[in-house]
Amino acid sequence: MSMVGLTLLAKLNRILSAAKHVDPEIPFGGINVIFFGDYLQYRPVYDTPLYTDFSQPSKNKSGQSRSEKEIQQRAARSLILQINCVIKLSTQMRTEDERYRELLERLRHGDCTLGDYELLLTRVVGQPSVSSLRESPWNEAPTLAYRNEVRTQLNNKAAVHNAAQLGLQLMVCVAQDTCRGKAIEDPILMKKLLELSDSKTEHLPGLLPFVPGMPVILTQNLAIELDLIIGINGIFRQLVYEPDSVSIDALSNTFPNNTQYVHQPLYALIEIARSKIECNLETLQPKIVPVPLMEQTFRVDVTDMLPKNKKPKSNQKAMLSIKRRALPLVPAYCITTHKSQGQTLSKAVIDLKLPNETEDIAAVYVPLSRFKRFIDVAILRPFEYNVLRIKPSKSQVAEIERLDKLYIDTQFRFSEYFQ
């Protein structure tokens, strides 16, 4: 429910109606649909949440017609309002620590007490409970960051540090970018593309550092039936590449001068414990999966690179369509709080110093609720008490209350049915 937005839901409704060849007014083509999840997670990316309240006055000026997108979203919201059977799962299956579970329950409502705040402060790095991140188990625990740019910087620094600790020369895979079928040769454009955040390049990084034993995350669906899907964790073991494709020409100030840049990687060998591969692949150890290069196309604004006499007028952008071939992996020393959603983490370091003007309860609730036990969390630095007092939005509260009433009605109907 939290990952699907109204635009996507409207599209699914249209697809099902077409597939079943029925009247478009019949919800989901007459198919029963089960929604599950938690509305207090992050909002869907580039979409409008399912709990959006359209009963409030529209922001459109008087007399201005609604866009097709808004019409579709309102239609999707009407589908949500037709939900007539609700089952509420009330037993917490992740959190084993009773005191911590109670804290998280209050956090969901923005009602944490001073006692909760003081308890969390005992997990701040530097306190006796978490004296240093350089000591076990925290030196192997991932850090959760709010922004992709911060996550990339921390991962790069961790890779450089770990390669030095192991006495190894750092190896960095370079993405293969083309425009209109031709390789990018302009050094300024090449540098700009390689340094783009992978959140802007369809999750294919331009410069991907590798250190043996490094934790990684798969960023594309490789084989859904084998559970080799977006977000699955693994351990990097080996890089296979064309032997004549290595250089040490500096492509970024982020990495040491003696870094090996691999321009033509073939595949990476990743150990994925959760994969459903039942038999060992020939000549490979158990659970070792070869991850090949993948292709994606993205658009990038190059206005800032154009001469003044060639820049577009007013606020127009100069967009280039780039095709990229690269390994669908990113380091996982640090992951975003968005990426942690849905995961259970054995240990992690989180930062509760929120970005400015953040009012989304998910920014606090998601990272803090990834653990089974209170002692599994370390907090990077001190934070303000008001972070624990962020309330759900009015739309979230209204929708949760509506579903709670439906839950009571459902219980009543079921009790009558089984009598």
C-alpha positions as CSV (number, residue, x, y, z in Angstrom):
1,M,0.0,0.0,0.0
2,S,2.8,2.5,0.8
3,M,4.8,1.7,-2.4
4,V,1.9,1.9,-4.8
5,G,0.6,5.4,-5.7
6,L,-2.7,6.6,-7.2
7,T,-1.2,7.0,-10.7
8,L,0.1,3.4,-10.7
9,L,-3.1,2.0,-9.2
10,A,-5.2,3.7,-11.9
11,K,-2.9,2.2,-14.5
12,L,-3.2,-1.3,-13.0
13,N,-7.0,-0.8,-13.0
14,R,-7.1,0.0,-16.7
15,I,-4.8,-2.9,-17.6
16,L,-6.9,-5.4,-15.7
17,S,-10.2,-4.1,-17.2
18,A,-8.7,-4.4,-20.7
19,A,-7.3,-7.9,-20.0
20,K,-10.7,-9.1,-18.7
21,H,-12.7,-7.4,-21.5
22,V,-15.2,-5.9,-19.1
23,D,-16.8,-2.5,-18.5
24,P,-14.1,-0.1,-17.4
25,E,-16.4,0.9,-14.5
26,I,-16.0,-2.5,-12.9
27,P,-13.1,-2.2,-10.4
28,F,-10.0,-4.1,-11.4
29,G,-11.8,-6.0,-14.2
30,G,-13.9,-7.8,-11.5
31,I,-10.8,-9.4,-9.9
32,N,-10.6,-9.4,-6.1
33,V,-7.6,-7.4,-5.0
34,I,-5.8,-7.7,-1.6
35,F,-3.9,-4.6,-0.4
36,F,-1.4,-5.0,2.4
37,G,1.2,-2.9,4.1
38,D,1.5,0.1,6.4
39,Y,0.6,3.7,5.5
40,L,3.3,5.1,7.9
41,Q,6.1,4.1,5.5
42,Y,7.7,6.3,2.9
43,R,5.5,7.8,0.2
44,P,5.6,6.2,-3.3
45,V,8.4,7.6,-5.4
46,Y,7.1,10.2,-8.0
47,D,3.5,9.4,-7.2
48,T,0.6,10.4,-4.9
49,P,-0.1,8.2,-1.8
50,L,-3.2,6.1,-1.8
51,Y,-4.5,7.9,1.3
52,T,-4.6,11.3,-0.4
53,D,-7.7,13.2,0.6
54,F,-9.4,14.9,-2.5
55,S,-12.3,16.1,-0.4
56,Q,-10.3,19.2,0.4
57,P,-10.6,22.3,-1.9
58,S,-8.5,21.8,-5.0
59,K,-5.3,23.9,-5.4
60,N,-6.4,24.7,-9.0
61,K,-7.7,28.2,-9.6
62,S,-11.4,28.6,-9.9
63,G,-12.6,27.5,-13.3
64,Q,-9.4,25.8,-14.3
65,S,-9.9,22.2,-15.5
66,R,-8.2,19.3,-13.8
67,S,-5.4,17.5,-15.6
68,E,-5.8,14.0,-16.9
69,K,-3.4,12.8,-14.2
70,E,-5.5,14.3,-11.4
71,I,-8.7,12.8,-12.9
72,Q,-7.0,9.4,-13.0
73,Q,-5.8,9.8,-9.4
74,R,-9.3,10.7,-8.2
75,A,-10.7,7.6,-10.0
76,A,-8.0,5.5,-8.2
77,R,-8.9,7.0,-4.9
78,S,-12.5,6.1,-5.4
79,L,-11.3,2.5,-5.8
80,I,-9.5,2.6,-2.5
81,L,-12.8,3.9,-0.9
82,Q,-14.5,0.8,-2.1
83,I,-12.4,-1.5,0.1
84,N,-15.0,-3.3,2.2
85,C,-13.0,-6.0,4.1
86,V,-10.2,-5.2,6.5
87,I,-8.0,-7.5,8.5
88,K,-5.7,-5.9,11.1
89,L,-2.5,-7.8,12.0
90,S,-1.6,-6.6,15.5
91,T,1.2,-8.9,16.5
92,Q,4.6,-7.4,16.0
93,M,6.7,-10.1,14.2
94,R,10.0,-8.2,13.8
95,T,10.7,-6.6,17.2
96,E,11.4,-9.0,20.0
97,D,12.3,-6.4,22.6
98,E,9.1,-5.5,24.5
99,R,10.4,-2.1,25.8
100,Y,11.5,-1.1,22.3
101,R,8.3,-2.3,20.7
102,E,6.3,-0.1,23.0
103,L,8.6,2.9,22.1
104,L,8.0,2.2,18.4
105,E,4.2,2.0,18.9
106,R,4.3,5.5,20.5
107,L,6.5,6.7,17.7
108,R,3.9,5.7,15.2
109,H,1.6,8.3,16.7
110,G,4.3,11.0,17.5
111,D,3.7,10.4,21.2
112,C,7.2,9.4,22.4
113,T,7.9,10.4,26.0
114,L,11.0,12.0,27.5
115,G,11.8,8.5,28.8
116,D,11.9,7.2,25.2
117,Y,14.1,10.0,24.2
118,E,16.6,9.4,27.0
119,L,16.6,5.7,26.3
120,L,17.5,6.3,22.6
121,L,20.3,8.8,23.7
122,T,22.0,5.8,25.3
123,R,22.6,4.4,21.8
124,V,24.4,7.5,20.5
125,V,28.0,6.8,19.4
126,G,30.4,7.7,22.2
127,Q,28.1,6.4,25.0
128,P,29.3,3.3,27.0
129,S,26.8,1.1,25.0
130,V,28.3,2.1,21.6
131,S,31.8,3.4,22.4
132,S,33.2,3.4,18.8
133,L,32.2,2.5,15.3
134,R,35.7,1.1,14.7
135,E,35.0,-1.8,17.0
136,S,33.0,-5.0,16.4
137,P,30.2,-5.4,15.6
138,W,29.7,-1.7,14.5
139,N,32.7,-1.7,12.1
140,E,30.7,-4.1,9.8
141,A,27.3,-2.6,10.3
142,P,25.7,-0.5,7.5
143,T,25.0,3.2,7.9
144,L,21.5,4.5,7.0
145,A,21.6,7.9,5.2
146,Y,18.7,10.1,4.0
147,R,20.1,11.2,0.7
148,N,21.6,9.3,-2.3
149,E,24.5,11.7,-2.7
150,V,25.5,11.2,1.0
151,R,25.1,7.4,0.6
152,T,27.4,7.4,-2.5
153,Q,30.1,9.5,-0.8
154,L,30.2,7.3,2.3
155,N,30.3,4.1,0.3
156,N,33.2,5.5,-1.8
157,K,35.2,6.5,1.3
158,A,34.5,3.1,3.0
159,A,35.7,1.3,-0.1
160,V,38.9,3.4,-0.2
161,H,39.5,2.8,3.5
162,N,38.9,-1.0,3.3
163,A,41.1,-1.5,0.3
164,A,43.9,0.3,2.2
165,Q,43.3,-1.8,5.3
166,L,43.6,-5.0,3.2
167,G,46.7,-3.7,1.4
168,L,44.9,-3.9,-2.0
169,Q,44.8,-1.6,-5.0
170,L,41.3,-0.3,-5.3
171,M,39.4,-1.4,-8.4
172,V,36.7,0.8,-10.0
173,C,34.3,-0.2,-12.8
174,V,33.6,2.5,-15.3
175,A,30.2,2.6,-17.0
176,Q,30.0,2.6,-20.8
177,D,28.0,5.6,-21.9
178,T,26.8,6.3,-25.4
179,C,24.7,9.0,-27.1
180,R,22.9,8.3,-30.4
181,G,25.0,5.1,-30.7
182,K,28.4,6.9,-30.3
183,A,30.7,6.7,-27.3
184,I,31.1,9.8,-25.2
185,E,34.4,11.4,-26.0
186,D,34.1,14.9,-24.6
187,P,36.1,14.7,-21.3
188,I,33.9,17.3,-19.5
189,L,30.7,15.5,-20.4
190,M,32.2,12.1,-19.6
191,K,33.2,13.3,-16.1
192,K,29.7,14.9,-15.6
193,L,28.0,11.6,-16.5
194,L,30.3,9.4,-14.4
195,E,29.8,11.5,-11.3
196,L,26.0,11.6,-11.5
197,S,24.2,9.9,-8.6
198,D,22.9,6.5,-9.6
199,S,19.4,7.7,-8.5
200,K,19.5,9.8,-11.7
201,T,20.9,7.1,-14.0
202,E,18.3,4.4,-13.6
203,H,20.4,2.9,-10.7
204,L,23.5,2.1,-12.8
205,P,26.5,3.8,-11.2
206,G,29.1,5.6,-13.3
207,L,32.0,4.7,-11.1
208,L,31.6,1.5,-9.0
209,P,34.4,0.7,-6.5
210,F,35.1,-3.0,-5.6
211,V,36.9,-4.5,-2.6
212,P,36.8,-8.3,-2.0
213,G,34.3,-9.0,0.7
214,M,32.4,-5.7,0.1
215,P,28.6,-5.8,0.8
216,V,26.6,-4.9,-2.3
217,I,23.0,-4.4,-3.3
218,L,21.5,-5.5,-6.6
219,T,19.8,-2.5,-8.3
220,Q,18.0,-4.3,-11.2
221,N,15.8,-7.4,-11.4
222,L,18.2,-10.2,-12.7
223,A,16.0,-13.3,-12.3
224,I,12.8,-12.8,-10.3
225,E,12.1,-16.6,-10.2
226,L,15.4,-17.1,-8.5
227,D,14.9,-14.2,-6.0
228,L,17.6,-12.2,-7.7
229,I,15.7,-9.0,-7.5
230,I,16.2,-5.3,-6.8
231,G,17.3,-4.7,-3.3
232,I,18.7,-8.1,-2.5
233,N,22.0,-8.1,-0.6
234,G,25.2,-10.0,-1.4
235,I,29.0,-10.0,-1.0
236,F,31.3,-9.1,-3.8
237,R,33.9,-11.9,-4.4
238,Q,35.5,-11.3,-7.8
239,L,35.4,-9.1,-10.9
240,V,35.9,-10.7,-14.4
241,Y,36.9,-8.3,-17.1
242,E,38.8,-7.9,-20.4
243,P,42.5,-8.0,-19.5
244,D,43.4,-5.1,-21.8
245,S,40.7,-2.8,-20.4
246,V,42.5,-1.5,-17.3
247,S,43.9,2.0,-16.9
248,I,45.1,4.1,-14.0
249,D,44.2,7.5,-15.5
250,A,42.4,9.4,-12.8
251,L,38.7,9.8,-13.5
252,S,37.6,11.2,-10.2
253,N,39.2,13.0,-7.2
254,T,37.3,10.6,-4.9
255,F,39.7,7.7,-5.4
256,P,43.5,7.3,-4.9
257,N,45.9,8.0,-7.7
258,N,46.9,4.4,-8.1
259,T,43.3,3.2,-8.6
260,Q,42.7,0.6,-11.3
261,Y,39.9,1.7,-13.6
262,V,38.2,-1.2,-15.4
263,H,36.6,0.0,-18.7
264,Q,35.3,-3.3,-20.0
265,P,34.0,-5.5,-17.1
266,L,32.2,-8.7,-18.1
267,Y,30.5,-9.7,-14.9
268,A,30.9,-9.7,-11.1
269,L,30.8,-12.8,-9.0
270,I,28.5,-12.1,-6.0
271,E,27.7,-14.4,-3.1
272,I,24.0,-14.2,-2.5
273,A,22.8,-16.3,0.5
274,R,19.1,-15.7,-0.2
275,S,19.1,-16.8,-3.9
276,K,17.0,-19.7,-4.9
277,I,19.6,-21.3,-7.1
278,E,19.2,-25.0,-6.1
279,C,22.3,-26.4,-7.9
280,N,25.8,-25.0,-8.0
281,L,26.7,-23.3,-11.3
282,E,29.6,-25.0,-13.1
283,T,33.1,-24.2,-11.6
284,L,31.5,-21.8,-9.0
285,Q,31.2,-22.1,-5.3
286,P,27.7,-22.5,-3.7
287,K,25.5,-19.3,-3.8
288,I,28.0,-17.5,-6.1
289,V,26.0,-15.7,-8.9
290,P,27.5,-14.1,-12.0
291,V,26.0,-10.6,-12.3
292,P,26.3,-9.3,-15.9
293,L,26.2,-5.8,-17.4
294,M,22.8,-4.3,-18.0
295,E,21.6,-1.4,-20.1
296,Q,19.4,1.5,-19.2
297,T,18.6,4.9,-20.8
298,F,18.4,8.1,-18.9
299,R,18.2,11.8,-19.7
300,V,20.6,14.5,-18.4
301,D,20.5,18.3,-18.5
302,V,23.7,19.7,-20.1
303,T,22.7,23.3,-20.1
304,D,25.5,24.3,-17.8
305,M,28.1,22.9,-20.3
306,L,26.9,24.9,-23.3
307,P,28.5,28.2,-24.5
308,K,26.5,31.3,-23.6
309,N,25.5,31.8,-27.2
310,K,24.1,28.2,-27.5
311,K,22.2,28.0,-24.2
312,P,18.4,27.8,-24.5
313,K,16.4,30.9,-23.6
314,S,14.3,31.4,-20.4
315,N,14.1,28.3,-18.2
316,Q,14.4,25.6,-21.0
317,K,16.8,22.7,-20.5
318,A,19.2,21.1,-23.0
319,M,18.5,17.4,-22.5
320,L,20.6,14.5,-23.8
321,S,19.5,10.9,-23.9
322,I,22.3,8.6,-22.7
323,K,22.4,4.8,-22.9
324,R,24.5,3.3,-20.2
325,R,25.9,-0.3,-19.8
326,A,27.1,-1.0,-16.3
327,L,27.0,-3.6,-13.5
328,P,23.6,-3.3,-11.6
329,L,25.3,-3.1,-8.2
330,V,26.1,-0.5,-5.6
331,P,28.2,-0.8,-2.4
332,A,26.2,-1.4,0.8
333,Y,28.5,0.0,3.5
334,C,25.9,2.7,3.5
335,I,22.2,2.5,2.3
336,T,19.4,5.0,2.1
337,T,16.6,4.8,4.6
338,H,14.3,4.4,1.6
339,K,16.2,1.2,0.6
340,S,16.1,-0.1,4.2
341,Q,12.3,-0.1,4.1
342,G,11.0,-3.6,4.4
343,Q,14.3,-5.0,5.6
344,T,15.2,-6.5,9.0
345,L,18.7,-5.4,9.9
346,S,20.9,-7.3,12.3
347,K,22.9,-4.2,13.1
348,A,23.0,-0.6,11.7
349,V,24.0,2.9,12.4
350,I,21.3,5.5,11.9
351,D,21.3,9.3,11.9
352,L,18.3,11.0,13.5
353,K,19.5,14.5,12.6
354,L,16.8,14.9,9.9
355,P,17.2,17.1,6.8
356,N,15.7,20.6,7.2
357,E,12.0,20.9,7.2
358,T,11.3,17.2,7.2
359,E,7.8,16.5,8.5
360,D,7.4,12.9,7.3
361,I,7.0,10.5,10.2
362,A,8.5,7.8,7.9
363,A,11.9,9.5,8.1
364,V,12.1,8.5,11.8
365,Y,9.8,5.5,12.0
366,V,11.3,3.5,9.1
367,P,15.0,3.5,10.2
368,L,14.2,2.9,13.8
369,S,11.8,0.0,13.1
370,R,14.3,-2.2,11.1
371,F,15.6,-4.1,14.2
372,K,14.6,-7.0,16.3
373,R,16.3,-5.6,19.5
374,F,17.1,-2.2,20.9
375,I,20.7,-3.1,21.3
376,D,21.0,-3.7,17.5
377,V,20.8,0.1,16.8
378,A,23.5,2.7,17.0
379,I,22.7,6.4,16.6
380,L,25.4,8.4,14.8
381,R,25.1,11.7,16.8
382,P,22.8,13.5,19.3
383,F,19.4,14.6,18.0
384,E,16.5,16.7,19.2
385,Y,13.5,15.4,21.2
386,N,11.0,16.9,18.7
387,V,12.2,14.4,16.1
388,L,10.3,11.8,18.1
389,R,7.2,13.9,18.2
390,I,6.5,14.2,14.4
391,K,2.9,13.3,13.8
392,P,1.3,11.4,10.9
393,S,-0.4,13.7,8.4
394,K,-4.1,14.4,8.6
395,S,-4.7,12.3,5.5
396,Q,-2.7,9.4,7.0
397,V,-4.7,9.6,10.3
398,A,-8.0,9.9,8.5
399,E,-7.3,6.9,6.3
400,I,-6.1,4.7,9.2
401,E,-9.2,5.6,11.3
402,R,-11.4,4.7,8.3
403,L,-9.7,1.3,8.0
404,D,-10.0,0.7,11.7
405,K,-13.8,1.2,11.5
406,L,-13.9,-1.2,8.5
407,Y,-11.9,-3.7,10.6
408,I,-14.5,-3.6,13.3
409,D,-17.3,-4.0,10.7
410,T,-15.4,-6.9,9.2
411,Q,-15.1,-8.6,12.5
412,F,-18.8,-8.2,13.1
413,R,-19.7,-9.6,9.7
414,F,-17.4,-12.6,10.2
415,S,-18.8,-13.3,13.7
416,E,-22.4,-13.3,12.3
417,Y,-21.3,-15.6,9.4
418,F,-19.8,-18.2,11.6
419,Q,-22.6,-18.3,14.2
